[in-house]
Amino acid sequence: AQQPGTPLSDQEYRQFFRSLRATHRASTACHLRALYGCQNPLVRRLDEYENHGVIPEGPICSELPGTLFFPDFCAFSFYRCTTKRYFIKV
């Protein structure tokens, strides 16, 4: 079991995104995020699942070249959605 609040492993990400792997499914999840925000219960459940049950608070560091810092997980998730880079992780 992973530490709560830590990102999923590569294998866990494959499992997590398997249902979202089709671009239209990931896009639909992003559309829900845009419509209802990060506080929506469904969006929160997805974010919690992606982070072993705890949505990280505070700054988020990523492995993205040129974009290394996000103020919180919500901002990181919106970045993924707006840039259509659905399957990147922190």
C-alpha positions in Angstrom: 0.0 0.0 0.0 1.2 3.4 -0.9 1.4 6.4 1.5 -1.8 8.5 1.3 -1.3 11.6 -0.8 1.4 10.2 -2.9 1.0 9.8 -6.7 0.2 6.5 -8.3 3.0 4.3 -9.6 3.3 3.9 -13.3 1.4 0.6 -13.1 -1.3 2.2 -11.0 -1.6 5.0 -13.5 -2.1 2.6 -16.3 -4.9 1.0 -14.3 -6.3 4.4 -13.4 -6.3 5.7 -16.9 -7.4 2.5 -18.5 -11.1 3.5 -18.3 -10.1 7.0 -19.4 -7.5 6.0 -22.1 -9.8 6.9 -24.9 -9.4 10.6 -25.5 -13.1 11.2 -25.4 -13.4 9.7 -22.0 -10.5 11.8 -20.6 -12.0 14.8 -22.3 -15.4 14.1 -20.7 -13.7 13.9 -17.2 -12.1 17.3 -18.0 -15.4 18.7 -19.1 -16.9 17.7 -15.7 -13.9 19.4 -14.0 -14.5 22.6 -16.0 -18.2 22.6 -15.3 -18.3 21.7 -11.7 -14.8 22.4 -10.4 -12.5 20.4 -8.2 -15.0 20.4 -5.3 -17.5 18.3 -7.2 -17.8 14.9 -5.4 -17.2 12.9 -8.6 -14.1 15.0 -9.5 -12.9 14.7 -5.9 -13.2 10.9 -6.0 -11.2 10.7 -9.2 -8.5 13.0 -7.7 -8.5 11.0 -4.5 -8.1 7.7 -6.4 -5.3 9.2 -8.4 -3.5 10.0 -5.2 -4.1 7.0 -3.0 -7.1 8.4 -1.2 -5.8 11.9 -0.3 -5.7 14.9 -2.6 -2.4 16.6 -2.1 -2.5 20.1 -0.6 -0.2 22.9 -1.3 2.3 23.2 -4.1 2.6 20.4 -6.7 5.8 19.7 -8.4 5.8 18.0 -11.8 8.2 16.4 -14.1 7.1 18.5 -17.0 9.9 20.4 -18.7 9.3 24.2 -18.2 6.3 23.7 -16.0 7.6 22.4 -12.7 5.2 24.0 -10.2 1.5 24.2 -9.6 -0.1 25.9 -6.6 -2.3 22.8 -5.9 -3.5 19.6 -7.5 -6.6 21.3 -8.9 -4.4 23.7 -10.9 -2.3 20.7 -12.1 -5.4 18.9 -13.2 -6.8 21.9 -15.0 -3.4 22.3 -16.8 -3.7 18.7 -18.0 -7.2 19.3 -19.3 -6.5 22.7 -21.0 -3.4 21.4 -22.7 -5.0 18.1 -23.6 -2.1 16.2 -22.0 -4.5 14.0 -20.1 -2.2 11.3 -19.1 0.8 13.2 -17.5 1.4 12.8 -13.8 3.1 14.7 -11.1 
